[in-house]
Amino acid sequence: MSSKKFRFREYELDPQGFALRRAGHRIHLERKPMELLMLLVEKHGDLVSRQEIVETIWGIGFFFDAENGINNAIRKIRSALNDDSEQPRFVETSVGKGYRFIAPVEHLVEPTIAPAEARRERWKATCWKRAWGFPVAAAALLAAAFALNLADIRNRVFTRSVAPIHSIAVLPLQNLSGDPAQDYFADGMTDALITDLAQISSLRVISRTSAMHYKASREPLSEIARELKVDAVVEGSVTRSGNRVRITAQLLDARSDRHLWAKVYDRDIQQIMSLQEDVAGSIVHEIQAKLTPDEDLRLSRKRQVDHEVYDAYLQGMYFWHKFTEVGDRRAVQYFEESIRKDPTYAPGYAGLSNAYHELAYYGPPANFMPKAKEAAEKALQLDDTLAEAHSALGWVKWIYDWDWHGAEGEFQRAIQLNPGLTISHGMYAMYLDSLGRFEEAFREFQIARELDPVALDLIRNTAEHFRYTRQYDRAIAENRRALDMDPSFENAHESLAYAYANKGMYEQSIQEMELLAISASGQDLAEAMKFAYARGGYKGALESRLNYYKARRRAGAHVNYWDEALTHMQLGNKHLALDALEKACAEREDLTDLAVNPSWDSIRTDARFQSLLHNVGLPLNGSTSRHQPGKSANRPCGG
């Protein structure tokens, strides 16, 4: 490709800098679409055939679905240029033949070459001429020219004024396979790369949830980097066809909008793990990240796994990340398939544990949490260095076993093994909150949110932290922020409803409960509460909610006693609230915030409530000072 710069209408194309700009602002465009745009611009006015595009951009001899690959690249070019295929200003289609760049193109004047560089170029040209004229000396001259060129490249690389890179975001790798059913594979490759890089303690790596927020985004990379507060961005694509996988990746300095590195990786599907190692290793080398000996060992010892095992695992992760009951059940099926194909595959068991403990929110915890614990323990038997398995086991020990010492040890071990694993910091923050260790909890939330700035659950859980510390205005603001990002986010509606109630803003609380019901597909409940509020005010709306719970339980549906207890508390039915809490305790529901949740403040000194605190292993008298909780897995619940 030429090193000249081109201008067409309001756009400027810099092939040397691998950049497309509009009004000085860089426009995000992936590697292949960018290369195709360069080719079309250089040949502006001429028809470029589809065959020439394939041979020039993708090369001969590599598997390739030309139809979908070219179409995807052209679509992305048109999107970047705001072009219309029906009435094109830039790229004209010749059906069945190829494409033509039709906009007027202006060649921009390049700066004069410095004398030293000019001499170097002339000397290299002389070497080439002599090499052609004297075959015997050609090898030596070519070697000299190559050495000089290499020295020039080295000089440019190592003298470039690029500040050290301490933070990075891996944007979702695009699926260029032409098959939407392969989205899980592209997402899985993105997740694997994030996980590998997150193990490096000297590097802040944006977590998957926030990275996926920018999937298919048309925002400029500089804007994305600013929102995520990172120094560099990795972007690329995945193409899977038959038994072949190709990953293209490039690294950009987000501060200078400068292209630093790009590479294509082409492997057999059976070599997928080594492919991931190579991509992560190249990035680590390029940004010169500092590795501890343990980190270096973990990055280089990734176990090779049969591609069918790994494929099932990736599909499990894809469905688990949907965080719905249907998604979790599908995830369980795929994780079980993964470990059925390879009973020694530890990540499959860790994934299975996470899916089971998510399902515990949709049914009796006793049906799922023991399975979650068994799967996590099996994962750690197979690989004690798997941070995800330690987090999963810590969650079960905390939420279900009420084994506080054991849970903290697992969370801390997970963070030690992978300091960039957001889920570990988030879980540990909630654990610390439930013990009233608020300063420590807030620090963990800060770390988690630096790693995952737009994760809705982290924003909502931070809101709960403010509610537990009686900072209701801050709790309300955080929940509103989450709902601005996703108005259907159920957990934020629930948290906001309780924050309003704790502050005495009852009308707003009921409105949020109605929105919660609508988001959870409970339109009947929302209508009932609205009608009851109009007739009986705040208490009327809450009583209609209790009636709804009772009707669902009579119909055989699972309803948490915890929710029933909170509703009784809002109605002032203290004894009925305690009855429901004792049933929740017997069901092993999540009671870990009993010591800090302001909704229980009016019954803290009640003997029955003190008994519940004791059963769960929490401090008596409702104290939230730092204490040493006990292991309480076998304590009976009730009276």
Order of alpha helices (4+ residues) and beta strands (2+ residues): beta-beta-beta-beta-alpha-beta-alpha-alpha-beta-beta-beta-alpha-alpha-beta-beta-alpha-beta-alpha-alpha-beta-beta-beta-alpha-alpha-alpha-alpha-alpha-alpha-alpha-alpha-alpha-alpha-alpha-alpha-alpha-alpha-alpha-alpha-alpha-alpha
